[in-house]
């Protein structure tokens, strides 16, 4: 989670041009949409921004508590159910959705509890119901550094301890999380109890010259740097920018390997568009040494998620840093670990869906004054889109992270964003589970 850029981002609205040239405003069927390579909106549901769960007040350390976010002010009386950064299906037809570190920063999220929620999505009536949550904790004191709730019996984990951005469930029922403060991998049981000490992030030899002499990839928020004098000193000590750790992480469909994906490159890396993917062996509990690079289209872009299609193919969300009218690049790509460029390290990516060019065939949304992207040409104009899951070979579930209460991409300057769950039918089938 991060706050959207305040400055205006110059962009060209390619969607209008494409639809105008191809005449897609007159598309009459899903087959015609597929002919043009355009995904079709199959479902649309909303979790309102003002959705809260039991728990203590949160946001008390927000740096400017006098700011009015369209009628909302810090602190909140309980815990916001927002900031969705990953999604997993359950066996009973519901979904587990993971909230991230809270309010976008280590300094203002100490009272935000780290959880994943179970939700029921009803695309028939467009509703999302919160059924419950699992709280992350460290009662067995496996974390080797101080945490916010250090001296309490439960040792509940907070957004000042870790910045969770991705999670996956292994065949044994335990969960793995990718986070950004370390960056670390975290391993918890089905009840959310931490099983092992946070696992640090190595780097391949090809990146050693950019590591600033550190043994691992470390951000300015790494626990090793807490005692330094100020932010300037912490940035000087780190080799990875803040909030550029494990934004995405996939587990292969065999359930044997994790593939954490960095959101950004090291400070000194001369190639500003390559994002590191490494292989982690779940049985061995260690990295295998295999790695690849995901090629971003532009250095200013970031990734939002990485999700398995099968054992070698994965979906990656790539996005620009803009929202609302300025949003232009929000896409889902497919990569295959067996398809690399001539350098043997950089993956080939193939466009699966442009989230700024979706055909709303059934009128699930209607044009609305002041709103961006509703109507026949449906767009997903959010600064952060961080969840994607292949429901089947034809259909993707995609969810935005609304950075509550900071993002305003759907109704800019009018209202904070809700969390939107969309189903899109793809123009080309995926090899799911094969």
Buried (B, 14 or more C-beta within 10 A) or exposed (E): BBEBBEEEBEEEEEBEEBBEEBEBEEBEEBEBBBEBBBBBBBBBBBBEBBBBBEBBEBBEBBEEEEEEBEEBBBBBEBBBBBBBBBBBEEEEEBBBBBBBBBBBBBBBBBBBBBBBBBBBBEBEEBBBEBEEBBBBBBEEEBBEEEBBBEEEEEBBBBBBBBBBBBBBBBEEEBBBBBBBBBBBBBBBEEEBBBBBBBBBBBBBEBBEEBBBEBEBBBBBBBBBBEEBEEEEEBBEBBBBBBBBBBBBBBBBBEBBBBBBBBBBBBBEBEBEBBBBBBBBBBEEEEBEEBBBBBBBEEEBBBBBBBBBBBBBBBBBBBBBBBBBBBBBBBBBBBBBBEBBEEEEBBBEBEEBBBBBBBBBBEEBBEEEEEBBBBEBBBBBBBBBBBBBBBBEBBBBBBBBBBBBBBBBBBBBEEBBBBBBBBBBBBBBEBEBEE
